[in-house]
Amino acid sequence: MALFGSGAARLERLTYRDNRAAGLAHTGLLLAGLALLGVAAQRRNRPHLGLAAATFVALGGTSLNRVGDRMADLLAADDVDGARALVPSLCGRDPASLDAAGLTRATVESLAENTSDAQVAPLLWAAVAGVPGVLVYRGANTLDAMIGHRSPRYLRFGWAAARFDDVLNYVPARVTGLLVAMCAPVVGGSPVAALRAWRRDAARHPSPNAGVVEASFAGALGVRLGGPTQYAHQLEIRPSLGNGRAPEVADVGRAVRLSRAVQGAAALVAVAAAGWLSGACRSGRRASPRV
């Protein structure tokens, strides 16, 4: 999606206005282009190859876990400067404001949120909507990261991108929460604790989707997430998620293992969903009367 991101940045020079209508037009134009590209790719002679390629481009789970492992190594070595340099690969927080404890919490929270955004959601959209679905999803996710935050420049212009990303992630985030609960024993956690933290704490998070997966991870890992979160444009006071202890360096590695387990389970869910939808479509065609 690097090419899409650079194209979106160039288009922004022409479309930017400090209002929601301009942001809606910018977002709609870019995502419509991706949808048309996806439809064209799916109509080619080998649509399965196109779907595999589009899904591979959209997935970010492998790199996510690699960065998580690297962060765990740096924190274990007490290399705070090295860990701060790695923060932009995980999230948009201000690295200079993070000490070792802040880096640990930021990593666990980012692993949780991006397990849904970068792995589960692309797989599900590929399963239910093919190439157009996965491309539009990934494009929306990229635009949300670029312009969907609450900085003075993008508060209005990025509103449409942020809301559309919320809509596309609504179901995947909740599927992720269920998979986190199912996979909690992989890291010595409790499925009940993950579901309880989700039910009790998720709605207090400013994001309707990140709250679900971060609370589920907190419950599964037995830790407490949330608190002051410094971004380049503002400080946010996030609610507490989970009722355990503060996350420790060892919990970063546990979060990576939980993320990998959830990704594997999501792949199975996506294959099952695609197979069911394919079978339902074939049955529908056979049942249709001929004229």
C-alpha angles and dihedrals in degrees: 000000000000090000091051091049094051090047091050091051091052092047090050090065087065102035103038117121126149095251141084096246092061091047091050091052091047093049095042094049094051096044093045088055091053091048092053090047090051093049091050092049092048092053093058121106095266106039093166091062090050091050092049091050094047092048092049090052092048098047118093101168098106095052090042092058092043090056090046091053090048092050090051090053093049093048092046088054090049089240098151094166092053091047091050090053089056096051096090088061089061109031147344098259123129104262094201091063094056126093123187093282092047092048090051094051093044091052095050092047092047093048089053096048095042093048085069099036100041103034119012098042097049091049093050094045090048089052097049104030107023124214096340091050097050094044094049091046094051092045091052090049091051092049091049090055091047103043108358098092128099100252117136091255097050105030091104104016092052096044096098093047092050095047094046090050089051091053094049092048097045098093097032091053091055092046087052091051091054092047091049089055091048092048097042093103088063087074097033092265134135125250089208092054091050092051092044093053090048093051095044103039114019097083091058092063115097090233117068090212108030089054091060097052097037092050091047091050091047091053094044092049094041093235139120118243132183133058134120110358119188119206126178091257102038150350116254124195104215122200121250115267117199126005102243132101126297111280116265131205091265089058091065090065090045090051090052091051091048091049091052092049091050091048091053092049090048091054090056091048091050093050090049092048093049091049093049093048092047091051092047091051092050091048090049092052092049092049094050112102117240120236 
